[in-house]
C-alpha cells in the first residue's frame, strides 16, 4: 500500500494533481532528471479501485525510462501481451506487429502488458515517492490561481501551496466545481495538452522562470 512519508511544504517547483500513471510517471522522471521540487496530490488513498486495462505497446519503454519497469515486473499486477496493429483501409489495409520495423530487422516480437490497475498504480506512485517526489494521498486540490511568477493551488482543507508549475494529470473531463474553476483559469494562461513524455522537456525548460498549467490527458 502506498503511504505518504512526505512533510508538506508551502512551495514547490511543480505540483501535479493526480497520482495515476501519468502523474506518477511524470513525477518520477522529473525527480530523476532534474533537481526540481515535485509534489503529487491525489484525492484517493492507494490502492484504489480501478478497472484493469491493456497497455499500448509504448508503455514498456516509458516504464523503463521512468525507472519503474523493474518494480512493475517484480509485482503480480501484469500479464505479458503480444499484439499488433490492424488498419482497415480499403485502399491500403495492413497488419503489423508491435514495432514492426524492429521485428523485421531482428525477428524479436515486442510486447506490452495487461495490468491490474489498482496494484499497478500503487507501484508507480510508490516509485515516484522513492525517486524524491512528495506524495500526498487523500488530499484534494480544489482551485488553481495563476500569478505573475508563482501560482497558487488550494487544497480542500483550505491550505494554499505556491508552485511555479501546475500539472493537471487527473484525467477528468467532467471536473467538479472546484476543478472547473481552475479549468477556466487554465484557459486564460493557455492550457495545452501533452502526453507524459512530451510534458517532461516542457517542464524542464519552462520551470526555469515561468508559470503555467499543463493538462495530461487520460491514457
PEKA-V443261 format. One record per backbone hydrogen bond with DSSP energy under -0.5 kcal/mol. CO is the residue of the C=O (numbers start at 1). NH is the residue of the N-H. If there is no record, write none. Layout:
co->(CO & CO)
nh->(NH & NH)
This chain:
co->(6 & 10 & 12 & 13 & 14 & 15 & 15 & 16 & 16 & 17 & 20 & 21 & 22 & 23 & 24 & 25 & 26 & 27 & 28 & 29 & 30 & 36 & 37 & 37 & 38 & 39 & 40 & 41 & 42 & 42 & 44 & 50 & 53 & 53 & 56 & 57 & 58 & 59 & 60 & 61 & 62 & 63 & 63 & 63 & 64 & 68 & 69 & 70 & 71 & 72 & 77 & 79 & 81 & 83 & 85 & 86 & 87 & 87 & 88 & 94 & 96 & 97 & 98 & 99 & 99 & 100 & 101 & 102 & 103 & 107 & 110 & 112 & 113 & 114 & 115 & 115 & 116 & 117 & 118 & 119 & 120 & 121 & 122 & 123 & 124 & 125 & 126 & 127 & 128 & 129 & 133 & 134 & 135 & 136 & 140 & 143 & 144 & 145 & 151 & 152 & 153 & 154 & 154 & 155 & 159 & 161 & 162 & 163 & 165 & 166 & 167 & 167 & 168 & 171 & 176 & 177 & 178 & 179 & 180 & 181 & 182 & 183 & 184 & 185 & 186 & 186 & 187 & 192 & 195 & 196 & 197 & 198 & 199 & 200 & 201 & 202 & 203 & 205 & 206 & 206 & 212 & 213 & 214 & 214 & 215 & 215)
nh->(8 & 162 & 164 & 165 & 39 & 17 & 167 & 18 & 41 & 169 & 24 & 25 & 26 & 27 & 28 & 29 & 30 & 31 & 32 & 33 & 34 & 38 & 13 & 14 & 134 & 16 & 136 & 18 & 138 & 139 & 138 & 118 & 55 & 115 & 59 & 60 & 62 & 63 & 64 & 65 & 66 & 67 & 68 & 69 & 67 & 72 & 73 & 74 & 75 & 75 & 116 & 114 & 112 & 98 & 96 & 88 & 89 & 94 & 90 & 87 & 85 & 100 & 110 & 102 & 103 & 104 & 105 & 106 & 107 & 109 & 83 & 81 & 55 & 79 & 53 & 117 & 120 & 121 & 122 & 123 & 124 & 125 & 126 & 127 & 128 & 129 & 130 & 131 & 133 & 132 & 135 & 40 & 6 & 42 & 156 & 154 & 146 & 152 & 163 & 145 & 161 & 142 & 143 & 158 & 155 & 153 & 12 & 151 & 15 & 214 & 17 & 169 & 216 & 173 & 180 & 181 & 182 & 183 & 184 & 185 & 186 & 187 & 188 & 189 & 189 & 191 & 190 & 215 & 199 & 200 & 201 & 202 & 203 & 204 & 205 & 206 & 207 & 208 & 209 & 210 & 166 & 192 & 168 & 216 & 194 & 217)
